[in-house]
């Protein structure tokens, strides 16, 4: 056999399957728009179901938003009847029949909202699972076509992470976060419309709290994002280490590597704990800050609303409904901000999956050699081989005669496996 090659591989000797560290799992995609557009192509065959999800989310949200306004009408009816009796107005009484009709209408709206919400989640779960199924099928087919240098140049834990963790992240986002995002946007628009219909002045007071909240939490978000990225990187390293140690358990036991492996695990686990603790602590400050600013807005709305009620500008039921809307207003905004970060991480995960799908496939080797009968002799003639710029083998010459037994020995990284891979024409 004659060989003289210098391939530009992706790894180096000693960094075979399972070696090295996990690739960093960043929170941001390198090409957000391109990756998102490509991810949407997997959803395109299911666009009819997605339209149904969108419509169901709108209907569910609308029925839920109208509820406080109708409840306000019931409270106004109750208050006016009770106030009339208290003032001694002739014929004044609480119209319990009308209040009962309003409450029945309210119960019906909430029931319809729940029904549409169920339909939305049911359809979206099928869309998410079908999409993830297609992604897994594509990745599985791709892995069967990748050359040996791809697996030698990357840890097994990294490839497994792309096949499992990253695809699961995409599925989870499609099934939960996407529907929440649609619902949150519709809720924000609907609440603003309902608040404007009650009182433009109170709406202005309520909306002013939004830029204040953004201004307050923006520096917190920047700090937490750095720690979340570090947390993902450390998690990837830990997964890679666990995969290496447990798949190579026999080798670990044979060479007495247990203490070093345990020490490495403890070190990475401690780093993951610190990064996770910092990320959770800093991000945990966001909600208290949001609640504090929201409560200040709530107090101001209550004071101004009370003045407007005394001036007969709005009814007491409307002010109660407005207070409910104002407390609900910050929730979808917070959800939208959180989901935006989740989508960013999901697109980053999708980008990692697409990078795997775009890897160069193994090409079928074209050869004019036609051996009708092999005599068993193996010959390496002036073979050079290296990974990238680092040369491993230079001017290697070996002749093995038929029936001869040859032992290949040497330290780790000397090129023993590489020599066999060359012999098997993996390169």
C-alpha positions as CSV (number, residue, x, y, z in Angstrom):
1,X,0.0,0.0,0.0
2,X,1.4,3.4,-0.9
3,X,0.3,6.6,0.8
4,X,1.6,10.1,0.7
5,X,-0.9,12.6,2.1
6,X,-1.1,15.7,4.3
7,X,-4.8,16.2,5.2
8,X,-5.9,19.3,7.0
9,X,-7.8,17.6,9.8
10,X,-9.9,19.2,12.5
11,X,-8.2,17.8,15.5
12,X,-4.9,16.4,16.6
13,X,-3.5,13.1,18.0
14,X,-4.7,12.5,21.5
15,X,-7.9,14.5,21.0
16,X,-10.0,11.7,19.6
17,X,-13.6,11.0,20.4
18,X,-14.5,12.1,23.8
19,X,-11.4,14.3,24.3
20,X,-11.2,18.0,24.9
21,X,-13.8,20.5,26.2
22,X,-17.3,21.2,25.1
23,X,-17.8,24.1,22.7
24,X,-19.1,27.2,24.4
25,X,-22.9,27.4,24.2
26,X,-23.4,31.2,23.9
27,X,-26.6,33.0,24.6
28,X,-26.5,34.9,21.3
29,X,-26.4,33.5,17.7
30,X,-23.7,34.7,15.3
31,X,-26.3,35.1,12.5
32,X,-29.6,35.6,14.3
33,X,-31.7,36.5,11.2
34,X,-30.2,33.8,8.9
35,X,-30.6,31.1,11.5
36,X,-34.2,32.2,12.4
37,X,-35.1,32.2,8.8
38,X,-33.8,28.7,8.3
39,X,-35.6,27.5,11.5
40,X,-38.8,28.9,10.1
41,X,-38.4,26.7,7.0
42,X,-39.1,23.7,9.3
43,X,-42.3,25.4,10.4
44,X,-43.4,26.3,6.9
45,X,-45.1,22.9,6.2
46,X,-47.2,23.4,9.3
47,X,-48.3,27.0,8.6
48,X,-52.0,26.1,8.6
49,X,-51.7,24.8,12.2
50,X,-49.7,27.8,13.2
51,X,-52.4,30.1,11.9
52,X,-54.9,28.1,14.0
53,X,-52.7,28.6,17.0
54,X,-52.4,32.3,16.4
55,X,-56.2,32.7,16.1
56,X,-56.9,30.5,19.1
57,X,-54.4,32.6,21.2
58,X,-56.1,35.8,20.1
59,X,-59.6,34.6,21.0
60,X,-58.4,33.2,24.3
61,X,-56.7,36.5,25.2
62,X,-59.6,38.6,24.1
63,X,-62.2,36.7,26.2
64,X,-59.8,37.0,29.2
65,X,-59.2,40.7,28.8
66,X,-62.9,41.6,28.6
67,X,-63.5,39.9,31.9
68,X,-62.4,42.8,34.3
69,X,-64.5,45.3,32.4
70,X,-67.6,43.1,32.8
71,X,-66.8,42.5,36.4
72,X,-66.5,46.2,36.8
73,X,-70.1,46.6,35.5
74,X,-71.3,44.1,38.1
75,X,-69.5,46.1,40.9
76,X,-71.0,49.4,39.6
77,X,-74.5,47.9,39.6
78,X,-74.0,46.6,43.2
79,X,-72.5,49.9,44.4
80,X,-75.2,52.1,42.9
81,X,-78.0,50.0,44.3
82,X,-76.4,49.9,47.7
83,X,-75.6,53.6,47.7
84,X,-79.1,54.5,46.6
85,X,-80.6,52.5,49.5
86,X,-78.1,54.1,51.9
87,X,-79.2,57.6,50.7
88,X,-82.8,56.7,51.0
89,X,-83.6,57.2,47.4
90,X,-87.2,55.9,46.7
91,X,-87.2,52.7,44.7
92,X,-83.5,52.2,45.0
93,X,-82.5,48.5,45.3
94,X,-79.7,46.2,44.3
95,X,-80.7,44.5,41.0
96,X,-79.4,41.0,41.8
97,X,-81.0,39.6,38.6
98,X,-78.9,41.9,36.4
99,X,-75.8,41.2,38.5
100,X,-76.4,37.4,38.1
101,X,-76.7,37.8,34.3
102,X,-73.4,39.7,34.2
103,X,-71.7,37.1,36.3
104,X,-73.0,34.3,34.1
105,X,-71.7,36.1,31.0
106,X,-68.4,36.5,32.8
107,X,-68.2,32.8,33.6
108,X,-69.0,32.0,30.0
109,X,-66.3,34.2,28.7
110,X,-63.7,32.6,31.0
111,X,-64.8,29.2,30.0
112,X,-64.4,30.1,26.3
113,X,-61.0,31.6,27.0
114,X,-59.9,28.3,28.7
115,X,-61.2,26.3,25.8
116,X,-59.3,28.3,23.2
117,X,-56.2,28.2,25.4
118,X,-56.4,24.4,25.4
119,X,-56.9,24.2,21.7
120,X,-53.9,26.5,21.2
121,X,-51.6,24.4,23.4
122,X,-52.8,21.1,21.9
123,X,-52.2,22.2,18.3
124,X,-48.8,23.8,19.2
125,X,-47.6,20.7,20.9
126,X,-48.1,18.7,17.7
127,X,-46.3,21.4,15.7
128,X,-43.4,21.4,18.1
129,X,-43.0,17.6,18.2
130,X,-43.2,17.3,14.4
131,X,-40.6,20.0,13.9
132,X,-38.2,18.4,16.5
133,X,-38.8,15.0,14.9
134,X,-37.7,16.4,11.5
135,X,-34.7,18.0,13.0
136,X,-33.6,14.8,14.7
137,X,-34.1,12.8,11.5
138,X,-31.9,15.3,9.5
139,X,-29.2,15.3,12.2
140,X,-29.2,11.5,12.3
141,X,-28.9,11.2,8.6
142,X,-26.1,13.8,8.6
143,X,-24.1,11.9,11.3
144,X,-24.1,8.8,9.0
145,X,-22.4,10.8,6.3
146,X,-19.8,12.7,8.3
147,X,-16.1,11.7,7.8
148,X,-13.9,10.4,10.6
149,X,-12.0,13.7,11.0
150,X,-15.2,15.3,12.2
151,X,-15.6,12.9,15.2
152,X,-11.9,12.9,15.9
153,X,-11.8,16.7,16.0
154,X,-14.6,17.1,18.4
155,X,-15.6,15.6,21.8
156,X,-18.5,13.1,21.7
157,X,-20.2,15.2,24.4
158,X,-20.4,18.2,22.0
159,X,-22.1,16.2,19.3
160,X,-24.5,14.6,21.8
161,X,-25.3,18.0,23.2
162,X,-26.3,19.3,19.7
163,X,-28.4,16.2,19.1
164,X,-30.2,16.3,22.4
165,X,-29.9,19.5,24.5
166,X,-30.1,21.9,21.6
167,X,-32.9,20.2,19.8
168,X,-34.8,19.8,23.1
169,X,-34.4,23.6,23.6
170,X,-35.9,24.3,20.2
171,X,-38.8,22.0,21.0
172,X,-39.5,23.5,24.4
173,X,-39.5,27.0,23.0
174,X,-41.8,26.1,20.2
175,X,-44.2,24.3,22.5
176,X,-44.3,26.8,25.4
177,X,-42.5,30.1,24.8
178,X,-43.9,30.8,21.3
179,X,-47.5,30.6,22.4
180,X,-46.8,32.7,25.4
181,X,-45.1,35.3,23.2
182,X,-48.2,35.5,21.0
183,X,-50.5,35.7,24.0
184,X,-48.3,38.4,25.7
185,X,-48.3,40.6,22.6
186,X,-52.1,40.3,22.2
187,X,-52.6,40.9,25.9
188,X,-50.5,44.1,25.9
189,X,-52.4,45.6,23.0
190,X,-55.8,44.5,24.4
191,X,-55.1,45.9,27.9
192,X,-54.0,49.2,26.5
193,X,-57.2,49.5,24.4
194,X,-59.4,48.6,27.4
195,X,-57.5,51.1,29.7
196,X,-57.9,53.9,27.1
197,X,-61.6,53.2,26.9
198,X,-61.9,53.7,30.6
199,X,-59.5,56.7,31.2
200,X,-56.8,58.1,29.0
201,X,-55.3,60.0,32.0
202,X,-54.9,56.8,34.1
203,X,-53.6,55.0,31.1
204,X,-50.8,57.6,30.7
205,X,-49.9,57.1,34.4
206,X,-49.8,53.4,34.0
207,X,-47.7,53.4,30.8
208,X,-45.1,55.8,32.3
209,X,-44.1,53.0,34.7
210,X,-42.9,51.0,31.7
211,X,-39.9,53.1,30.6
212,X,-39.0,53.5,34.3
213,X,-38.9,49.7,34.7
214,X,-36.8,49.2,31.6
215,X,-34.4,51.9,32.7
216,X,-34.1,50.2,36.1
217,X,-33.6,46.6,35.0
218,X,-31.4,47.2,31.9
219,X,-28.1,47.2,33.8
220,X,-29.2,44.1,35.7
221,X,-30.0,42.3,32.4
222,X,-26.5,43.1,31.0
223,X,-24.8,41.6,34.1
224,X,-27.0,38.5,34.3
225,X,-26.5,37.7,30.6
226,X,-22.8,37.4,31.1
227,X,-23.2,35.0,33.9
228,X,-25.9,32.9,32.1
229,X,-23.4,32.6,29.1
230,X,-20.8,31.4,31.6
231,X,-23.3,29.0,33.1
232,X,-24.0,27.4,29.7
233,X,-20.3,27.1,28.9
234,X,-19.6,25.4,32.3
235,X,-22.6,23.1,31.8
236,X,-21.3,22.0,28.4
237,X,-17.9,21.3,29.9
238,X,-19.5,19.2,32.7
239,X,-21.6,17.2,30.2
240,X,-18.5,16.6,28.1
241,X,-16.5,15.4,31.1
242,X,-19.3,13.1,32.4
243,X,-19.7,11.6,28.9
244,X,-16.0,10.9,28.6
245,X,-15.5,9.4,32.0
246,X,-18.6,7.1,31.9
247,X,-18.2,5.9,28.3
248,X,-14.5,5.2,29.0
249,X,-15.1,3.8,32.5
250,X,-13.1,0.6,31.9
251,X,-10.1,2.7,30.8
252,X,-10.5,5.0,33.9
253,X,-10.5,2.0,36.2
254,X,-7.6,0.2,34.4
255,X,-5.3,3.2,34.7
256,X,-6.4,4.3,38.2
257,X,-7.7,7.7,36.9
258,X,-10.6,7.8,39.4
259,X,-9.2,10.5,41.7
260,X,-8.1,12.8,38.9
261,X,-11.5,12.4,37.2
262,X,-13.3,13.1,40.5
263,X,-11.1,16.2,41.1
264,X,-11.9,17.5,37.6
265,X,-15.6,16.9,38.1
266,X,-15.5,18.7,41.4
267,X,-13.7,21.7,39.9
268,X,-16.0,22.1,36.9
269,X,-19.1,21.5,39.1
270,X,-17.9,24.2,41.5
271,X,-17.4,26.6,38.7
272,X,-20.9,25.8,37.3
273,X,-22.4,26.3,40.8
274,X,-20.7,29.7,41.1
275,X,-21.8,30.8,37.6
276,X,-25.3,29.6,38.2
277,X,-25.6,31.2,41.6
278,X,-24.5,34.6,40.3
279,X,-26.8,34.3,37.3
280,X,-29.8,33.4,39.4
281,X,-29.1,36.0,42.1
282,X,-28.7,38.9,39.7
283,X,-31.7,37.9,37.5
284,X,-33.7,37.4,40.7
285,X,-33.4,41.1,41.4
286,X,-35.4,41.9,38.3
287,X,-38.8,40.9,39.6
288,X,-38.6,42.8,42.9
289,X,-37.6,46.0,41.0
290,X,-40.5,45.5,38.6
291,X,-42.9,44.9,41.5
292,X,-41.7,48.0,43.3
293,X,-42.2,50.3,40.3
294,X,-45.5,48.7,39.5
295,X,-46.8,49.2,43.1
296,X,-45.8,52.9,42.9
297,X,-47.8,53.2,39.7
298,X,-50.7,51.2,41.4
299,X,-50.8,53.7,44.4
300,X,-50.8,56.7,42.0
301,X,-53.6,55.2,39.9
302,X,-55.6,54.5,43.1
303,X,-55.3,58.1,44.3
304,X,-56.1,59.7,41.0
305,X,-58.8,57.2,40.3
306,X,-60.4,57.9,43.7
307,X,-60.5,61.6,42.9
308,X,-62.1,60.9,39.5
309,X,-64.8,58.8,41.1
310,X,-65.6,61.5,43.6
311,X,-65.9,63.9,40.6
312,X,-68.2,61.4,38.9
313,X,-65.8,61.3,35.9
314,X,-65.7,57.4,35.9
315,X,-67.7,54.8,37.8
316,X,-66.3,52.8,40.8
317,X,-66.6,49.6,38.7
318,X,-64.4,51.1,36.0
319,X,-61.8,52.2,38.5
320,X,-61.7,48.6,39.9
321,X,-61.4,47.2,36.3
322,X,-58.6,49.7,35.6
323,X,-56.7,48.7,38.7
324,X,-57.0,45.1,37.6
325,X,-55.7,46.0,34.1
326,X,-52.8,48.0,35.5
327,X,-51.7,45.1,37.7
328,X,-52.0,42.8,34.7
329,X,-50.2,45.2,32.4
330,X,-46.6,44.5,33.6
331,X,-47.0,40.7,33.6
332,X,-47.1,40.2,29.7
333,X,-44.3,42.8,29.3
334,X,-42.1,40.9,31.7
335,X,-43.0,37.6,29.9
336,X,-42.2,39.2,26.5
337,X,-38.8,40.3,27.8
338,X,-38.0,36.8,29.2
339,X,-39.3,35.1,26.1
340,X,-37.1,37.4,23.9
341,X,-34.1,36.1,25.8
342,X,-35.3,32.5,25.5
343,X,-35.8,32.9,21.7
344,X,-32.2,34.3,21.5
345,X,-30.9,31.2,23.2
346,X,-33.1,29.0,21.1
347,X,-31.8,30.6,17.9
348,X,-28.2,30.0,19.2
349,X,-29.1,26.4,19.8
350,X,-30.6,26.1,16.3
351,X,-27.4,27.6,14.9
352,X,-25.3,24.9,16.5
353,X,-27.6,22.2,15.0
354,X,-27.4,23.8,11.6
355,X,-23.6,24.0,11.9
356,X,-23.7,20.3,12.3
357,X,-26.0,19.9,9.3
358,X,-23.7,22.1,7.2
359,X,-20.6,20.0,7.9
360,X,-18.7,18.7,4.9
361,X,-19.8,15.2,4.2
362,X,-17.5,12.3,3.4
363,X,-16.9,12.1,-0.3
364,X,-16.7,8.7,-2.0
365,X,-13.1,8.2,-3.0
366,X,-12.4,7.9,-6.7
367,X,-9.7,5.3,-7.4
368,X,-8.4,3.6,-10.5
369,X,-6.8,0.8,-8.5
370,X,-8.4,-2.6,-9.3
371,X,-7.0,-5.3,-7.1
372,X,-8.3,-8.7,-8.3
373,X,-6.3,-10.7,-5.7
374,X,-4.4,-9.2,-2.7
375,X,-1.3,-10.9,-1.5
376,X,-1.5,-9.4,2.0
377,X,1.6,-7.1,1.8
378,X,1.3,-3.6,3.3
379,X,3.6,-0.8,2.4
380,X,3.9,2.8,3.5
381,X,6.2,4.8,1.2
382,X,7.3,8.3,2.3
383,X,4.1,9.1,4.1
384,X,3.6,12.6,5.6
385,X,0.6,13.3,7.8
386,X,-0.5,16.2,9.9
387,X,-3.4,17.8,11.6
388,X,-3.6,21.4,10.3
389,X,-0.1,22.9,10.5
390,X,1.2,20.4,13.1
391,X,3.0,17.5,11.4
392,X,2.7,14.2,13.2
393,X,4.3,11.8,10.7
394,X,7.1,12.7,8.4
395,X,8.6,10.4,5.7
396,X,7.3,7.2,7.2
397,X,8.4,4.0,5.5
398,X,7.0,0.6,6.6
399,X,6.9,-2.8,4.8
400,X,4.8,-5.6,6.3
401,X,5.1,-9.0,4.6
402,X,2.2,-11.4,4.2
403,X,1.7,-13.4,7.4
404,X,4.0,-11.1,9.4
405,X,2.8,-9.8,12.8
406,X,3.8,-6.3,13.6
407,X,3.2,-4.5,17.0
408,X,2.6,-0.7,16.9
409,X,3.7,0.8,20.2
410,X,4.3,4.3,21.5
411,X,3.1,6.9,23.9
412,X,-0.3,8.7,23.7
413,X,-0.3,11.0,20.7
414,X,2.5,9.2,18.8
415,X,0.2,8.3,15.9
416,X,-0.7,4.6,16.5
417,X,-4.5,5.1,15.8
418,X,-3.7,7.6,13.0
419,X,-1.6,4.9,11.2
420,X,-4.5,2.4,11.3
421,X,-6.9,5.1,10.1
422,X,-4.6,5.8,7.2
423,X,-4.4,2.0,6.5
424,X,-8.2,1.8,6.5
425,X,-8.4,4.9,4.2
426,X,-10.4,6.9,6.6
427,X,-8.3,9.9,5.4
